Amino acid sequence: MPRHRRLKRIRLHREGTRILQNGLIGLIVLNALLFFLLKDLTLVPFYVVLAITGTLYGIAVNFFRCPIRQFNGETEKTVVAAADGKIVVIEEVEENEYFHDRRLMVSIFMSITNVHANWFPVEGTVKKVVHHNGNFHKAWLPKASTENERSTVVIETPEGTDILVRQVAGAVARRIVTYAREGDECFIDEHMGFIKFGSRVDVYLPLDSEILVSMGQVTTGNHTVIAKLK
């Protein structure tokens, strides 16, 4: 059934609090030292460094945005995008970690400019949560899904369908945060986790699922409907 919740304003994600605080302190110290060293000479280098560091800090702030979104559609048998980004894979694959059979995989790649919070793509009960250490290949490569550091979450929908969601680290990402816990009920609108600095999210669906997105399509986490379950 459709659910209606109060929509909150965009805020910064708690995963970025320490990084942003330390970054701001470092930025202030660096630019203050540079200013006092150059104030009797020329301040051109100071303004250049200030512009560069300010831009980088702005990118970091943008990266750690934490939008609280409300999905107002029908949630039954609905699969929503687990992340902001772009569809880079829609294909039938062999899933050998949990299902050990053929599944439809839909992958969303998140660039450095995207929000990196991850949402639960379906409602149900969390059956399994497993973290795997691994490599840090570029996130859009096919081998990233099975060789990179990753976190796997399996959700059983109210209709009894198992959906596997995999958070995959990229070449830059070095930490995957997963909030899902085995036995917990999960809902669309809730954050499933967060991946820091470049990554992708794979969703494995039954072969008879109706895919509603196309390759290269831009997705909005918790808004874009990527599939309907039979």
Helices and strands as residue ranges (DSSP letters): E 11-12, G 14-16, H 17-38, H 44-63, E 65-66, E 78-80, E 85-95, E 101-110, E 117-119, E 124-132, H 144-147, E 150-156, E 162-169, E 176-178, E 185-186, E 191-195, E 199-205, E 210-211, E 218-219, E 225-228
